[in-house]
């Protein structure tokens, strides 16, 4: 991952971002900090080098790329003219976090959530970027019986379920000819 690798290997870093093709930002434990600058041309080449093995395309006809990297990180890049000031890149570092349900809510809410999972109720988990949605879902999934079949549908597979009967599905963008995209709706069906 070139110049970004240094930061992505740093303890506590959850995201590395590039704004306007040159401003390098790092999210350390929920706090964004500008750490320097990069060359815009080198950054564009780096994005192409990262996504090439994944069979993805990033050019004027496909100006947005969203990909899950082999080690679980998520990359999103948007080029000009959609990115008004220049190339924008974000790499979210996948960190497997073990948390207790009690770290998310008071005991009465934890009891309610546990009960809802046991009763197979629908639960909507929403929030901003890096707010802990995936971590909470991983914790809640630990209350699902091993006899249940679990089907996950994600744009970028991040959930880490430990049950044996899990079918993990992931959407797919269109290929270079603009064909072959698989959306969440299709996976639900």
Buried (B, 14 or more C-beta within 10 A) or exposed (E): BEBBEEBBEEEEBBBBBBBBBBBBBBBBEEEEEEBEEBEBEEBBEBBBEBBEEBEBBBEEEBBEBBBBBEEBBBBBBBBBEEBEEBBBBBBBBBEEEEEEBEEBEEEEEBEEBBEBBEEEEEEEEEEEEBEBBBBBBBBBBBEBEEEEEBEBBBBBBBBBBEBEEBEEBBBBBEEEEEEEEEEEEEBEE
